[in-house]
Amino acid sequence: MDLEARSLQPNVKAVLLAKLREYKSDLNNLKSEHKRLPSANSNQAARDDLLESGMADAMSVSANQRGRLMMSTERLNESSDRIKESRRTMLETEELGVSILQDLHQQRQSLLHANDTLHGVDDNISKSKKILTNMSRRMSRNKWIISSIIVILVVAIALILYFKLSK
């Protein structure tokens, strides 16, 4: 690792080398602690002898400590129960939130679909308006043409009658 860290860019190399030195010192500390553990086991017999001498006093202290330990354990269990209940409430709330988000997503999709449909209807209305406008213009034009033809025919009939009656 040391060689790999040294071959990297200078800005990364400094950070990695510092971490590597820290890890090496931690490793050395753990090794020295590991070496001390067997020596602590050899002193175990001496320690047991010392503890047995104060056993009478320890019994009364032990009962007191046991009572406090039981109270602490009970409080810890109550706290654990409250944490479990809080966690259950949190999970229910999270489920409810997910459900609400899914509903909102579906409603958004519905609104987007309605918006697209509305734009389609708006386009169709615009086309229909243009068609109706064109039809209205044609109808007006056809009325003028028919009116003109009727006037021409009336004038033609009047001229024919005038010439026939004047002879």
N, C-alpha and C positions, 0 to 999 in steps of 0.2 A: 504494500500500500504506500509505503514511503516513496518508493521509486516512481510509482504512478502519479503521486501528488506532486513530485518534483518536476515531472515532465509536462505539467499543465501550464496554462497561462499564468502570469504573475499575480493578477488580482484574485484568481481562484486558488492558486497555490498557497498563498499566505493563510487563507482561511482554513484550508484543508490540513496544512502542516500544524497549525495551532490545535485543531481538533485532534489530530493524530497524537501530538504530545500529551494532550489531556487524557486521551484514552490509554496511552502507555502508562501514565502515572497512576491512573485508576487501576490498571491491571497489576502494577507493582504493589499498590496498597492492598488489593485483594489477595495477592500471593503472600504478603507478609502476615495478613490476618489469618490466612489459612494455616500458616506455619505455627501461629500462636495457639490455635485451637487444640492441637494435641497436648500441648503443655498445660492447658487449662484442665483437660481430663485427668492428668496425673495428680492435680491438686484436688480432685473431686473427693477423694477419701478424707483428706484433711478438712475439707469444707463440711462433709457429712458429720464428722466428729464435733465440729463447732456447733452445728445446728442441733444436734441431739442434746447438748448441754443446756440449751435454752428452750427445750421443748415444753416445759411446764408453763412458762410465761407465754409461749407461742400458742398454747391451746386456748387461752382466754382471748388473746389477740385474734386468733384464727376464727373464733366464733363471731367476734365483732366484724371482722373482715368479711366473713361468709354472709352475714346479714346485709352489709353494705353491697356486697357483690350481687346478692339476690335482688336487692332493690334496683341496682344498676341494670341487671339483666332484664328485670320487668320493664323498666323505663325504655330500655333498648328495644324490647319486643313491641311495646306500644308505639314507639317511633317507627319501627319497621312496618307495623300495621298501617299507620298513617301514611307512610311513604307508598305502600302498596295501593291504598285507597286513592291517594293522589295520582298515582301512575294510571290506575284504572280510569279515573275521571279524565285524565289527560288523553288517554287513548280514545275514550268515548267522544271527547271534544274534537279530537283529530278526525275521527270517522265522520262526525257531523260536518266538520269543515270540508272534508273531501266530498261528501254528498252534496253540500251546498255548491261547491265549485263545479261539480258535474252538472247540476241543475242549471247553473248560470251559463255553462258552456253550451248546453242544449238550447237554452233560451237565446243565446247569442246566435247560434246557428239558425234558429227559427227566424230571428229578426233579419239576419243577412239574407235568408231565402225570401222573406217577405219583401225586403228592399229590392232584390233582384227582380222579383215578380212585379213589383210596383213600377220599376223602370221599364220592364217589358210592356206593361199596360200603358204607361205614359207614351212609349214609342208608338204603340198601336193606335192610341187616341190621336196622336199627331198625324199619323198616316191617314186615319179616318177623316180628320178635319180637312186635310189637303184634298182628299177624294171628294168630300161633300162640297168644298169650295169650287172645285173643277166642275162638278155636276151642276151646281147652281149657275156658274158662268155659261155652261153649255145650254142650260134650260133658258136663260135670259136671251142668249144669242138665237136659240131656236124660236123663241117667242117673237123676236124682232124679224127674223126671216119669215115666219108664217104671217105676221102682221103685214110685212112688206108685200108678200105674195097676195094676200087678201086685198090690199089696197090696189095693187096693180091689176088684179082680176076685176075689181069693182070699177076701176077707171076704164079697163078694156071693155067691160059689158056696157058701161055708160056710153063710150065712144061708138060701140057697135049699135046700140039702140039709137043714138043720135043720128048716125049715118043712115040707118034703115028707116027711121021715121022721117027724116028730112027728104028722102027721095020720093 
